[in-house]
């Protein structure tokens, strides 16, 4: 996906900013697609700082558009998606500082889906201005970490990428072996 976005940027450099923001909004509305490929394309095309800023603006705009669409379309029909995330359920009824802190904390946690946070806030009673503020503040640290990681991986030559791949595969194999290790192996039972 990153390559297709870079290709679009290259074909239409004068519209690259608009394309990036539009793709970020679509990714946010879908709620399930990771935004890392947009961040990577932005950094590669616009440079680190400008690309990071554009990614931040795209994610913030995407959150605002998603919030508005979710609020208009789903406020009366909450799905079971919130049941797996107690903080998200809590956010539906939260107001004021509690809502702001929940949004901020969930944006900081990488394993909470962004779309879920937006959905929970949108179907709840959180005012739009509070959602936008807390969401943007929470996205900033996570996006800076994502941008830095993307930049470091893309700055590698083929040797660095090969090393990273071998290390990742080694880690996966090690974890898999640890998880599939028979109980009690290597330990002697005392009688």
Number of C-alpha atoms within 10 A of each C-alpha: 11 16 12 11 20 21 14 15 21 13 11 13 14 10 12 19 17 15 17 24 21 15 17 27 23 18 21 26 23 13 20 12 14 14 22 17 18 25 29 29 23 27 23 17 18 17 14 18 14 13 22 23 20 22 27 22 18 27 28 23 19 25 28 23 17 23 25 17 15 19 20 12 12 14 16 10 8 13 9 8 12 18 10 9 16 9 18 24 18 17 28 20 15 21 18 11 11 14 23 23 17 22 31 20 17 22 24 19 13 10 8 15 16 25 21 18 27 30 28 29 32 26 22 22 17 21 14 14 10 17 22 19 14 20 28 21 18 21 23 19 13 16 20 16 11 17 24 18 14 19 18 11 14 15 12 13 9 10 9 14 14 12 12 14 12 12 12 12 12 12 12 12 12 12 12 11 11 10 10 9 11 9 8 8 8 8 7 7 7 4 3
